[in-house]
């Protein structure tokens, strides 16, 4: 996704395996403001991008921030009817493929139907709904790895999903009151990031990520969360690939090992670089906190 106002960008595409196989850990995205990043999303570092600093692109970041502030005023108890109906179907799904059943990922899947039903075409409501499920699912699924029993994983999945559903209306109402203030703050942060020639602004799935000056840590966190990471371009300069090495020139000069993705054969070659080395070779030094 390039435009004439973007002089350079680093695109980090998160082409992960099927969603149920991903193990998201919201706590691992502290450096990204705990924004919700989907497994098949794409993240880009952009420069000269103030045109992208508009309210609709702050919805995910604001929802992540506002979810934390609204937690104390919204109910935390999952409904018994929801938990009961969830447990039976969850146990059957888990026992079918226990090793592949991921507590948090399965819990997040419940958000799709619920958010569509509750929010219709309201994008702000959708962002609030996704952030609410992400927070509850990850919190209730902590300590329940793939090796855990189906009973433990389903207990976490159903507690998180049902808690999110029980507090959804409250979250939508509560977060709605804080969006204007949050968006005004993020517009300022975004504009500052876009003018920073050393690091730029980070966008994931078209949504601004408020990394508060820790863009390298944020990208590293996303890579740790979703290890299949693809790189297109460089922070400042250009990159090329010869054999099995990607070389970047300019201020972010460096090289990393890379491999071509079969799914991208015949497509954009730059979009098929898989980063398996440290991100330091193509990322700028951490910017001091604002």
N, C-alpha and C positions, 0 to 999 in steps of 0.2 A: 504494500500500500504506500505509494510514493506520490508526492506532489511537488510542484515547482518551488514551493517555499521551503522545502526540506532539503537543506544542502547536503547533509549526511545522515545516515541512521544505521543503527545496529539492530537487526531484526532477530529476535529469538523465538522461533516457532516451537510450540510444545506439542509435537505430534506424538502423543502417547499411545500405548496399547489400549485395548477396550477399557472403558471407564471403570468397570467393576474390578479390573486388575490394578488400578491405581490406588495408592494409599495416601490420600491427602492429609496433611497435618497443618491445620490452620495456625497452630502455635509456631510453626516454622516460617511463617510469613510476617513476623513482627517487623522486619526491616522494610516491608512493603505496606505497612499500615493495615495488615491482616486482610487485605483485599481478597475477594474470592476469585481465584483463577481456575478456569475450566481446563480439563486435560487436553482438549484439542484446540486450545487458544493460541494466540500469537502475541508476543511482546516485542515492542520496538522502542529503541532509544532515538529520539528525534531532536534535531537542532532547528532553530529558526521556525518554531512551530506554534507561535502564539495564536494562529488562526484556529488551532485545535483546542484552545483553552475555553471551551464553552460549556454551559451548565449540563447538557445531557451527558457529557463525557466525565462528569464528576459523580454520577449516581452510585457506581459501585464503591468508590472510595468513601463517599459520605455514608452510605449504608453500613459499611464496615465500622466506621468511627461511631456513628450514632447508635448502632446496635449495642455497643458497650455501655453507652451512657443511658440507654433506655432499659437495660436489663433489670435494674433495681425497681423500676416502676411497673414492670409487666410480670404476670404470673409465671411461676417456674414449675408448676406441678402438671405433669401430663395427665390427660383424661384416662380413666380406667377402661372405658369402652374402646378407645383408640388402641391402648396398649394391649388389651386382650385380643382384639381382632388382628393386630399386627403380629403378635408373637406366633400364632399358628402358621400363617403363611410364610413368615420369615424362617421358621425352623425347617419347614419343608424345602425352601429354596437353599438354605445352607447345607442341609444334609445331602442334597443332590450333588453339590460340588464344594465340600467344606474348605479345601485348600484355596479355592479361588474366591471364596466369599469374604469380602472386605466390609467391615462394620460401617465405617464412615462413608465409603463410596455408596453402599447400598442405601444408607440412610438419606444421603443427598439425592438419590434417585427419586425419593418420595416427593421432593420439592417440585419437580417438573409439573406433575399433574396438579398438585395443590396450588402452586403459584399461578398456573394458567387459569384455574377455576376461580381463584380469589381476585386476581388482578386484571384479567382480560387483556386489554392492550395498553394498560398503564405501566410504562417502563419504570417509573420511579417505584411503584408498588412491587414490581418484579424484582428490582434490585434489593429492596427491603426484605422481601420474602427469601431470596437466595442467601442474603447475609444472615438472616435469622436461622435458616436451616444449617448453613455452614457452621455457625458458632455452636449450635446445640448438638449437631451430629458429631463434630470433632471433640467437643467436651465430653460427651457421654461415651465415646468410643476410645478414649485414651486408655492405654493399658490392655487393649484387646487386639493383639496381633493376629495374623493369619493362622498361627498355631493354636490360638485360643479355641475353646469348645464352642459349638454352635449355640449352646445355651447362653454363654457369656456374650458372644458377638450379637446375638439377637436381642438380648436384654439391652445392650447399648444402642443398637440400631433403633429399637422401638421407643426407648426412653427419649432419645434425641429427636426423632421424627415427631412423636406425639407432643413433646414439650414445645417444639417449634410451632406445631399446628395450634396448640392451645394459646400461645402468646402472639400469634401472627397479627390479629386485628389490633391489639394493643401496640405492637411494634410499628405497624403502618401509621397509626394515629400519632404515636410519640415521635417517630422519626420525621414525619411530615412537618412537624413544628420546627425542626432544626435544620432542614435542608437549605433554606435561603442563606443562613449564616455560614453554614459549612461550605456551600458552593462559592460564596464570596471569598472565603479564606483560601480555598483551593485554586481559584482563578489567579490569585496573587502568587501562590506557590508555583503553579504551572507556568505562568509568564516568566517568572524568575528562572525556572529550570530551562525553558526554551532558549533563553539568552545566554545560558552557561555553555560556552564553547568547549569546555573540557568534558562535560558529561551529558548534558541535555536532559530532556524530559522523557519519562518512561510511560508507555501506554501498553496495556494488555487488553486484547480483544476490543480495541478502540476506546477503552476506558483509562483515564489518567490514574497513575499510581503515585500516591503521595509518599515517596521514599524518604523525605526529610533529609536529603543530603547523603543517603547511604545507598546509592544506586547499585554499586558493586555488590554490596551485601544482599540487596534485594534480589538481583539477578541470580546470585549464587544460591539464595534460598529457593527460588523458583526451580533452579536446576536440580537442587537436592530433592525437592518435592516431586518433580517430574523429570527423572534423569535423562530421558530421551530429548535432547535439546539440539536444535538446528540453528546455525548462524548464517546470516546474510549480510554482507557488508562489514564495515568496521566503524568504530566511534568517530574517527576523523581520518579519511583516506579511503583507499580501496583495497579489496582483497582478491586473491587469485588462488587457484588450486592446481597443483602439479603433482601427479602421482598420488601420494597419500598425505600430502602436507598442504595446509592452507596458509598463505602468506599475506599479512596485512601491512600496508604502507601508511605513512603519515604519523601523527602523534601517537596513535595506538599501535604502532608497528610491533609485530611479533608473529610467531607462527604456532600452530597447534595441529595435532593429528586430526585427520578428518576421514570420513567414509561416506560413500554415496548411498543414499536411501533408495532401495528398489522401487518404492512407491512413487519416487520423483523422477524415475528414468525418463529421459526425453523431455523433461520440463525445465524449469529454471535451475541451472546448475548451482548458482549461488545459494539457492534455497535448500540445497541438499547437503550442506556441510553439517556433520554431526560432531559436536564439540565433546572430546573425551579428555582433554587436558585441562589445566587450570584456566580460569577465565581471565586471569591477570594479563595474559599476553595480548588480549584484544580490548581490554577495558581500561579506562583511565583511573588514576589514583582517586581514592575516596575523597569526595568533597567535604570540607568542614561543615558541620551542622550549621543551619541558619542561625 
